[in-house]
Amino acid sequence: MVLSQPGDEALMLRFKNPFGGQDLWLTPGGGIHRGEGDREALDREVWEETGLRLPSVVSLVWQRVHTYPFRPVDIRQAEDFYLVRVARFTPTSDHNPEPGERDVFREFRWWSVGDMRASRELFVPQGFADLVEELIVNGPPPTPIQLT
């Protein structure tokens, strides 16, 4: 999760919901390629999706295992969420080589906790505004928080 400094705004990406219904606001990120380590995948995915080169210091703050229906089978994925503090920048998706992602990507937006709470938008993971506020107030946890 990319958080602006100063300003404490989270960079989110709006995607078309693959199951229909309301669009989803997600943090930058994605899958790990064969032979890639966690940090390599993080660096690559954030670069591809936002154009940001990550600083050397990132903090693993949340983890979750999520299952969603994807016909004909369910997809189970383990997700790690990292906190990255950077100066606010203008993101770009120009480096994203994934045509499927480009087709469902809608827009970038920097969101404050207050704006998220006042919005009727759908943020993932659930309770995202509260999770971000906790990070702003207390900083990264000593060990990653397990999300449900």
C-alpha positions in Angstrom: 0.0 0.0 0.0 1.5 3.3 -1.1 0.9 6.1 1.4 1.8 9.8 0.6 4.1 11.7 2.9 3.0 14.3 3.8 -0.7 14.0 3.4 -1.3 10.4 4.5 -3.3 9.5 1.4 -3.4 6.0 0.0 -2.9 5.4 -3.7 -5.7 3.2 -5.0 -6.5 1.8 -8.4 -10.1 1.4 -9.6 -10.9 -1.7 -11.5 -14.0 -3.1 -13.2 -15.4 -5.7 -10.9 -14.9 -9.1 -12.8 -18.1 -10.5 -11.1 -20.3 -7.6 -12.1 -21.6 -4.8 -9.9 -19.7 -2.0 -8.3 -16.1 -1.3 -9.4 -13.3 -2.2 -6.9 -10.6 0.1 -5.4 -7.4 -1.9 -4.9 -3.9 -1.3 -3.7 -1.1 -1.7 -6.3 0.2 -5.2 -6.5 -0.2 -8.6 -8.1 1.3 -12.0 -8.5 4.7 -13.5 -8.1 6.3 -14.9 -11.3 8.1 -18.2 -11.2 11.7 -17.7 -9.8 10.8 -14.3 -8.3 11.2 -13.4 -4.6 8.6 -11.4 -2.7 10.5 -8.2 -2.9 11.3 -8.6 -6.6 7.6 -9.2 -7.3 6.6 -6.2 -5.2 9.1 -3.9 -7.0 8.0 -5.2 -10.4 4.2 -5.0 -9.8 4.3 -1.5 -8.3 6.5 -0.3 -11.2 4.2 -1.8 -13.8 1.0 -0.6 -12.2 2.1 2.9 -11.1 5.5 3.8 -12.5 6.9 4.1 -9.0 10.4 2.8 -8.1 10.2 1.7 -4.5 12.5 2.9 -1.8 14.7 0.4 -0.1 12.6 0.4 3.1 9.1 -1.2 2.9 7.2 -2.8 5.8 5.0 -5.9 5.6 1.9 -4.8 7.5 -1.0 -7.1 6.7 -1.6 -10.6 5.3 -4.7 -12.5 4.3 -5.8 -15.6 2.5 -8.7 -14.9 0.2 -10.8 -17.2 -1.8 -13.1 -16.1 -4.6 -15.2 -17.9 -7.2 -13.8 -18.0 -10.7 -15.7 -20.4 -12.9 -15.3 -23.4 -12.9 -13.1 -23.4 -9.8 -12.5 -21.2 -6.7 -9.2 -19.3 -6.7 -7.4 -19.1 -3.4 -4.7 -16.5 -3.0 -2.3 -15.4 -0.2 -1.8 -11.7 -0.1 0.9 -9.6 1.6 0.3 -5.9 2.0 3.4 -3.7 2.4 3.5 -0.1 3.6 5.5 2.2 1.3 5.8 5.9 2.3 6.7 8.2 -0.6 6.2 11.8 -1.8 2.9 12.1 -3.7 3.5 11.5 -7.4 1.4 11.2 -10.6 1.0 7.5 -11.2 1.0 6.0 -14.7 0.0 2.6 -16.0 2.2 3.0 -19.1 4.5 0.2 -17.9 1.8 -2.5 -17.4 2.4 -5.3 -19.9 -0.8 -7.2 -18.9 -3.5 -6.5 -21.6 -6.2 -8.0 -19.4 -5.4 -5.6 -16.5 -5.3 -2.6 -18.9 -8.8 -3.5 -20.1 -10.4 -3.4 -16.7 -8.3 -0.6 -15.1 -10.3 2.6 -14.7 -8.3 5.2 -12.8 -5.9 6.1 -10.1 -6.8 8.2 -7.0 -5.1 9.3 -3.8 -7.6 8.8 -1.0 -7.6 10.2 2.5 -9.1 8.2 5.3 -11.9 10.8 5.6 -12.7 10.6 1.9 -12.8 6.8 2.0 -15.2 6.9 4.9 -17.5 9.5 3.2 -17.5 7.5 0.0 -19.9 4.8 -1.2 -17.0 3.2 -3.2 -15.9 -0.4 -2.6 -12.4 -0.7 -1.1 -10.5 -4.0 -0.8 -9.6 -5.3 1.7 -12.7 -4.8 3.8 -12.3 -2.1 6.4 -9.5 -0.5 4.4 -10.0 3.0 5.8 -9.7 1.8 9.4 -6.6 -0.2 8.6 -5.0 2.8 7.0 -5.9 5.0 9.9 -4.3 2.5 12.3 -1.0 2.7 10.3 -1.1 6.5 10.2 -1.6 6.7 14.0 0.6 3.8 15.2 3.0 3.1 12.3 3.7 -0.4 11.0 3.0 -3.2 13.4 5.9 -5.3 14.8 4.5 -8.4 13.0 2.0 -8.4 10.1 -1.7 -8.3 11.1 -3.7 -11.3 9.8 -6.8 -10.0 8.0 -9.9 -12.0 7.5 
